[in-house]
């Protein structure tokens, strides 16, 4: 402790001299227009020099103390099921979305059903003005009655071999022509009643009583949402992996629904413009909660392996050679002390921050979690928290992400003091988190500067 007090007095003396020196320099250089930033850099270098002295003091004071071993969180490797899904955005559509278009032209006399009303297929929705048509039918009926009487007389005469055959044929032709015309007019009269093309609900009424309706303009929309389907365009590169009947999960973020179904249709035509083909999934929608044009996410399971070794992708690091690796903790002779070993991995398929490990790990291996990116091969650590099973995998991901540190790459000439000023992190924490035995930094060195 005596050494400590003497050294602290020594350091305080040097700091006082430096401050005085700096003040003198400022006075002397006021009229010389010297850049204050240059003076600041000189002082920072001097502070770094003092930090080195402090480091030496810490070493001397800690000669009789056991070296502190950092504690980290870890996870024990176990097997679980790995599933990979192809995710495609699609839209809800239905064959039960029909515009009602009149077959004849006329003024709307009466509307029998309004928006929100349920209708059955063939039920009358509205009645168009048919007075002109009825007058024409009445006139033709009169002409037909006369033509029929004339024909019957000519037929009786012709049967008795009286009269000419031409007169008989003319009467017959006129009667038949008027009969056909009358049937046509009656059929046209039936079209003045606009009927529902399907069973469902009138979603839109697009016309009012008194307005003119005709084949060129829809008058209503009838929707039946009991059966809908999801349709999406898929890139041709998935043509081999997508087959009819494959299980799918459809997620609707807007409604919070998740629906399990099977792939109902896979298109046979690749669109030349965007190189995609269509897929379709039929959905039973009895409650009508899925509306046309609602967007959803179609997840098609195209790969599964059980059992499999799985890790969060965020735990896997990459070295300068491009190798993927994690740190495995190996037991030592010391109680609860582990040695860090770098383990190169071969990765398989990845899905939502979960990656399948093809080689490099085995069950019962212990993987470093929190603090792993500040470790080096051969370091010694203690385990603060060990996650035992795959049921806690989500917890390990959550824990890692929650505590994921912020990093800084050291630039040429940077010091711990500058980094401390930039991020507001104490020099003591910078040294502790990065296992620094001195204040010396190297260009390109990766440091933890925030450890939330």
ABEGO torsion letter per residue (X at the ends): XAAAAAAAAAAAAAAAAAAAAAAAAAAAAAAAGBBAAAAAAAAAAAAAAAAAAAAAAAAAAAAABBBBBBBBBBBBBBBBBBBBBBBBBBBBBBAABBBBBBABBEBBABBABBBGBBBBBGBBABBBBAAAAAAAAAAAAAAAAAAAAAAAAAAAAAAAGBEBAAAAAAAAAAAAAAAAAAAAAAAAAAAABBBBABBEBBABBABBBGBBBBAABBABBBBBAABBBBBBBBBAAAAAABBBGBBBBBBBAAAGBBBBBBBABBBABBBAAAGBBBBBBBBBBAAGABBBGBBBBBBBBABBBOBBBBBBAAABBBBAAGBBBBBBBBBBABBGBBBBBBBBBBBBBBBGGBBBBABGBBBGBBBBBBGAAABBBGBBBBBABBBABAAAAAAAAAAAAAABBBBBBBBBGBBAAAAAAAAGBBAAAAAAAAGBABABBBBGBBBBABBX
